[in-house]
C-alpha cells in the first residue's frame, strides 16, 4: 500500500448493507477511511460538510438513479467517481463515463480489483495540474500550449486562439470527462457573462477544434447541465 493512500476518505453510496460492509472492510484493510451513504440524498447532504477523495456510487439507489446522483455530485465537488453496479448494459456504461465517471465496475466484484481501480483513479487525479501556465496539454493527437495560446492539430497545423477561446480550452483540458456548468466555464471572466456569450465561445472553439462542429467529438453539450470535454488529456513541459 502507498503511504499517500492512507487516511483518504471514500464515500460509498450503496443501499445494500451487506455490499456496503464488504466495500468498507476491503478499503479499510488498505488504509482508506470510509463513509457509508444509503441513498443519493444522504450523500448530497454529507457533501455539505465533507470532501471525499472519491465516491463509489451504485446506479440502483432507492431515491434516485445513480447517474442523476453522480451529476449532482459533480455540481458540489470535483472528487473522483467510480460507478459500482449490477447493470451490465453498454448504454449505462457509456452514459456513466460520458457524464463524468472516472471508471465503471460491475457486481459481483473482486475486492482487490476494486482497490486497484480506486487507487488508479486517485493517481490519475493527483497527476492533473491545477495550474500549468507553461504546460502543453495533449489529447487525441492535438496539442494546446498554455504559454502562447497555440493549438496544433494532428497534422501539425497551428492556430492561435483568442484570449477567450484559450481560457475556455484551459478549463476544459484541466477538467476532462466532467460536466462543467457555465459558471465554471466563465472562470475569471466577468460574472455578468450571459449564457449566450458562453455558447458563442463554445461554438467558436468547436470550429477550430472539431472536424465537424455540428457533430462534435470533443465538446459535448449536456442539456440542462453544461458542457463536457470528452478526451484523455496528458501533460508535458512547455
Beta strands, then each sheet from edge to edge (+ up, - down):
strand 1: 9-13
strand 2: 33-37
strand 3: 54-57
strand 4: 80-85
strand 5: 103-106
strand 6: 135-139
strand 7: 142-145
strand 8: 150-152
strand 9: 158-160
strand 10: 179-180
strand 11: 219-222
strand 12: 226-229
strand 13: 234-237
sheet 1: 2+ 1+ 3+ 4+ 5+
sheet 2: 9+ 8- 7+ 6- 13+
sheet 3: 10+ 12- 11+
end
